Amino acid sequence: MDLIEVGRLGRPHGLEGELGLDLCSLTALELHAVKSFVWKAAHGATRTLTLVTARPANRRMLVRFAEAPVRAAAAALTNGRLYAERERLPDPGPGMAYSFQLIGMEVVTEDGRTLGTLAEIWPSPAHPVLVVRGEKEILVPAVPEFVKAVSVEDRRITVHLLPGMEDGG
């Protein structure tokens, strides 16, 4: 079973067993389409969870599972990671990719110079930030001005850097 991390469960919200789901790139409708998830605790314990509700709330998603119908049961899931089977994830659509598909890709400049590999994608209020690790760590805003091409097939991201971007890291 090929599991993909969907997000991290935060603390309970309210009395009905809702939890905050952080770092999730799926919409509420996409979460409902997946329906069944695997929860993993930091110490290695796992559980299968069945989604009952999902709704956006500010910069996170609020979710509730059949196996945790009340606040106390939901609290036991806090800080666990939520995973879905890769084949259950909806197609992200034409020209789109999930973060897990991008991590590990080679990052090159427009003139073909290798900068390193995409190590992480940091969420931010304005836009995600690509963390490229090679000889140096380079932070690249994930906006069209800087990300010029993404080839999932070739496992390559082409970026445009401004003077000084390689110096700051």
Summary of the structure (lengths in Angstrom):
residues: 169
radius of gyration: 18.1
end to end distance: 36.5
largest distance: 55.8
contacts: 473
relative contact order: 0.16
helix: 14%
strand: 45%
